[in-house]
Amino acid sequence: MATANGIVDSVDLPVRTMARSPILPPALAGSSFEVSFIDEAGAQRREPLPSCWNLPFERAGPSRSFPSFKGQRNFPGLWWSATTGEHVGYESWVERDVAMLLDFDPEIVAFSSQPFWLIWPGQQGERRHAPDFFARRADGTGVVIDVRPDDLVDPKAAEVLDATASACGEVGWESRRTGGPSAVLAANVRWLAGYRHPRCRRPEIADALIERFSEPMPLFAGAAAVGDRLAVLPVLYHLLWRHALTTDLATAPLSPGSLVCLAEEAAP
């Protein structure tokens, strides 16, 4: 059951697993970067980045904790991922929204938070940085994500982000910095996320909705044409979350008049 903090009770779901990525990096020799991480067996490891670039970091446990204390200004928590059936930690509501968008992205097959410490030599000793997320795309490529808005990128942070980008470039990962999704997109996807659990799919209603929205029509009108909106809308929102149906989520708040249609990949 969903809670106000966006956490859903854990259930047993089929989890998509991944072995080592098949995508070869452009170069593996001569790197000065190392990573410290907790592997799938729960063991702490530290290895040169070139020797472990293709490990499934999307399944790694958090390399550091998510502290919670009185007077804390940020809000840590857990996001239940419909993609993997597992919880993913976050340290702020902005990170929660980024985790939510990763969960919503059909190209992402798994992701983890605080996946490793990236370690490299600095002028005054060892430097290290824990990226916020590691995501794996369906094509096997990796994405390292740091959540930091523009106004918090000072020279020190920029140096760390540049080092992260260099490390990612060495092993063929994408390095991405984000300040979080737009307010409209976050609000719309957050609403749909309340219906992300597979229990929201009722096959007979889902089939009728897919048939009804083969031609674009307003959200409430299409739902009413299928049956009682109280029964139909949860399934409709689940289909929007699953990208079987589609509507504009980026530029306008989701509303009864939002134009909904069958997603291209779901069309017969």
C-alpha positions in Angstrom: 0.0 0.0 0.0 1.3 3.4 -0.9 2.2 5.9 1.9 2.3 9.7 1.9 6.1 9.5 1.6 5.9 7.5 -1.7 6.8 4.2 -0.1 5.0 1.0 -1.1 4.9 -2.2 0.8 7.4 -4.7 -0.6 6.0 -7.7 -2.4 7.4 -10.6 -4.3 7.7 -9.7 -8.0 9.7 -11.1 -10.9 12.9 -9.1 -11.0 14.9 -8.6 -14.2 18.5 -9.4 -13.5 21.5 -8.4 -15.6 24.9 -10.0 -16.0 28.0 -8.0 -17.0 27.3 -5.4 -19.6 28.1 -6.5 -23.1 29.1 -3.0 -24.2 32.8 -2.6 -24.4 34.4 0.6 -23.2 36.7 2.6 -25.5 39.7 2.1 -23.3 40.6 0.2 -20.2 44.3 0.7 -19.7 46.0 3.5 -17.7 43.0 4.6 -15.6 43.7 6.2 -12.2 40.1 5.7 -11.0 39.0 3.0 -8.5 35.6 2.2 -7.1 34.6 0.9 -3.7 31.3 -0.8 -3.6 29.1 -3.5 -2.0 28.4 -6.3 -4.4 25.3 -8.4 -4.8 26.6 -10.8 -2.1 26.9 -8.0 0.4 30.7 -8.0 0.4 32.7 -4.7 0.4 35.1 -4.5 -2.5 37.6 -2.0 -3.8 38.9 -2.5 -7.3 40.4 -0.5 -10.3 37.5 0.9 -12.4 38.8 -0.9 -15.5 38.5 -4.3 -13.9 34.9 -3.9 -12.8 33.3 -1.5 -15.2 30.9 -4.1 -16.5 29.6 -5.4 -13.1 25.9 -4.9 -12.4 26.1 -1.7 -10.3 22.4 -1.3 -10.9 22.1 -4.1 -8.3 24.7 -2.9 -5.8 23.8 -2.0 -2.3 24.2 1.6 -1.1 27.9 2.4 -0.5 26.9 4.8 2.3 24.0 5.3 4.6 21.1 7.7 4.4 21.2 9.5 7.8 18.1 10.8 9.5 18.2 13.1 12.5 16.2 15.8 14.3 16.2 19.1 12.5 17.3 17.6 9.2 16.5 19.9 6.3 16.3 17.2 3.6 14.0 14.2 3.6 15.5 10.8 3.1 13.4 7.7 2.4 12.8 4.7 0.2 11.2 4.5 -3.2 9.6 1.2 -4.2 10.6 0.5 -7.8 8.0 -1.1 -10.0 10.8 -1.8 -12.4 12.7 -4.1 -10.1 10.3 -4.8 -7.2 12.9 -3.5 -4.7 13.4 -0.4 -2.6 15.8 2.3 -3.7 17.0 4.9 -1.2 17.0 8.7 -1.7 18.4 11.6 0.4 15.9 14.3 -0.6 12.6 14.8 -2.3 14.5 15.9 -5.5 16.3 12.6 -5.5 13.0 10.9 -4.9 11.6 12.5 -8.0 14.7 11.5 -10.0 14.3 7.9 -8.8 10.6 8.1 -9.8 11.5 9.2 -13.3 14.0 6.4 -13.6 11.3 4.0 -12.5 9.0 5.5 -15.1 11.5 5.4 -18.0 10.8 2.3 -20.1 14.4 2.2 -21.3 15.7 1.7 -17.7 15.7 -2.0 -16.6 17.3 -1.5 -13.1 18.8 1.2 -11.0 20.4 1.7 -7.6 21.3 4.6 -5.3 24.8 5.5 -3.9 26.1 2.6 -6.0 29.8 3.1 -5.3 32.5 5.5 -4.1 34.5 6.7 -7.1 38.1 7.2 -5.9 41.0 9.1 -7.7 44.3 10.7 -6.7 44.2 14.5 -5.9 46.9 17.1 -5.2 46.4 16.8 -1.5 45.6 13.1 -1.3 42.9 10.7 -2.2 39.6 12.1 -3.5 36.3 10.3 -3.6 32.7 10.9 -4.6 29.5 8.8 -4.3 27.2 9.4 -7.3 23.5 9.4 -6.4 22.3 6.7 -8.9 23.5 4.2 -11.3 21.0 3.1 -14.0 21.1 0.3 -16.6 19.4 0.8 -19.9 17.8 -2.1 -21.9 20.7 -2.0 -24.4 23.2 -2.7 -21.6 24.7 0.8 -21.3 25.2 2.4 -17.9 24.2 5.9 -16.7 25.8 7.5 -13.7 23.6 10.3 -12.2 24.3 13.1 -9.9 21.4 15.2 -8.5 22.6 18.7 -8.0 20.9 21.9 -9.3 22.9 24.6 -11.1 22.9 27.0 -8.1 24.7 24.3 -6.0 27.5 23.7 -8.5 30.4 25.6 -7.0 34.0 25.3 -8.2 34.6 22.4 -5.8 31.5 20.5 -6.9 32.3 21.2 -10.6 35.7 19.6 -10.1 34.2 16.5 -8.7 31.6 16.3 -11.4 34.3 16.8 -14.1 36.3 13.9 -12.5 33.1 11.7 -12.5 32.5 12.5 -16.2 36.1 11.6 -17.0 35.8 8.3 -15.2 32.5 7.5 -17.0 34.0 8.4 -20.3 36.8 6.0 -19.8 34.5 3.0 -19.4 31.6 4.0 -21.8 29.1 5.1 -19.2 27.0 8.2 -19.6 27.5 10.8 -16.9 24.5 12.9 -16.2 23.8 15.8 -13.8 20.3 16.8 -13.1 18.5 19.3 -10.8 15.4 17.2 -11.0 12.4 17.0 -13.3 10.2 20.1 -14.0 7.4 20.7 -11.5 4.6 19.7 -14.0 6.3 16.5 -15.1 7.1 15.5 -11.5 3.5 16.2 -10.4 2.0 14.2 -13.2 4.3 11.2 -12.9 3.9 11.3 -9.1 0.2 10.9 -9.6 0.6 8.0 -12.0 3.2 6.4 -9.6 0.3 5.8 -7.1 -0.9 3.3 -9.6 2.4 1.7 -10.6 1.9 -1.6 -8.7 0.9 -4.5 -11.0 -2.2 -5.1 -8.8 -3.7 -2.0 -10.5 -3.9 -3.9 -13.8 -7.2 -5.7 -14.4 -6.9 -7.5 -17.7 -10.5 -7.2 -18.9 -10.6 -3.4 -18.2 -7.1 -2.9 -19.6 -8.1 -4.6 -22.9 -11.2 -2.4 -23.1 -9.2 0.8 -22.5 -6.6 -0.1 -25.1 -9.4 -0.7 -27.6 -11.2 2.5 -26.6 -8.1 4.7 -26.8 -7.1 3.5 -30.2 -8.3 6.9 -31.2 -7.4 9.9 -29.1 -10.1 11.1 -26.6 -10.3 12.9 -23.3 -9.2 10.9 -20.2 -12.5 10.9 -18.3 -14.6 10.4 -21.3 -12.7 7.4 -22.4 -12.8 5.9 -18.9 -16.6 6.5 -18.6 -17.1 4.8 -22.0 -15.5 1.6 -20.5 -17.4 1.5 -17.2 -17.6 2.9 -13.7 -14.8 5.5 -13.4 -14.0 4.3 -9.8 -13.0 0.9 -11.2 -11.6 2.1 -14.6 -9.4 5.0 -13.6 -6.8 3.1 -11.6 -6.3 0.7 -14.5 -6.1 3.7 -16.9 -3.5 5.4 -14.8 -1.5 2.1 -14.6 -1.5 1.9 -18.3 -0.2 5.4 -18.6 2.5 4.5 -16.1 3.3 1.4 -18.2 3.4 3.5 -21.4 0.7 1.3 -23.0 -1.3 4.6 -23.2 0.2 8.0 -23.5 -0.7 11.7 -22.9 1.2 15.0 -22.5 2.8 14.8 -19.1 5.5 17.5 -19.6 3.6 20.7 -20.4 0.2 20.6 -18.6 -1.2 19.1 -15.5 -3.1 15.8 -15.9 -6.8 16.5 -16.0 -10.2 15.0 -17.0 -9.7 16.6 -20.4 -6.2 15.4 -21.0 -6.1 13.8 -24.5 -5.1 10.1 -24.2 -4.2 7.7 -27.0 -2.7 4.4 -27.6 1.1 4.4 -27.4 2.7 3.7 -30.8 4.5 0.6 -29.5 1.2 -0.8 -28.1 -0.7 -0.3 -31.3 -1.7 -3.4 -33.2 
